[in-house]
């Protein structure tokens, strides 16, 4: 289950980068933490080279029926 969810998350992040969409605010974080670095950066171009590697871990604590 962890591998499947990680794979799906990876597909989603690839689509977001391709669409130049930054919904988790990576650019905003870079801008606030490293403003001088961000000023000299073409964020739209740089974002296309961002590598996001999702890693999802699943721990099932209980099983049963959901109603």
N, C-alpha and C positions, 0 to 999 in steps of 0.2 A: 504494500500500500504506500509506503514512504517513497519508493522509487517512482511509482506512477504519479503521485502528487507532485514530486519534485520535477518530473518530466513535464507535466502540465503547467506548472508554474514557470518553467523555463520557456515553454512555448509562448506563454502570455507575456513575459518580459521581453522576449524577442519581438513580438508584435508591437508592444508599446514603444520600444526603441525605434523600430522601423517607422512608426507613425509620429516619431519625435514627441511623444507624450511622456511627461515625467510626473505621474500621479503620486509617487512616494516622496517627491521633493528632494531628489539628489542635488539638483542645481541650487536650490535654496539653501541646503545644508552647506555646500561648498562655498557659496557666496557669504554666508554668515560666519563660517569658521575660518575661511582663508580669503578675505575680501581682496587683498592685493593680487593674489593668484587668479581669482575669478575675473578681475577687471581686465587682465590681459588675455582672457580666454574667450574664444568664440564658442559659447556654450552649445548652440545648435549643432555645430560641427563636431565638437568634442563629445557630445552626448551619443552620437552615432558610434563612437568607439568605446563606450562604457561596456564593461563586461559584468553582468549580474549572474551569479551562480546560486540559484535557490537550492536550499537543502532543507527538506521537511522531514521531521522525525515524528512518527506516530506511536503513541503508547495507548493501548486499549486497556482500560482499567476495569470495565464491567461489560457484560454482554446481556442481552435480553430483548424483549419485544418493545417496540415503540408504538404508542397508541396515539 
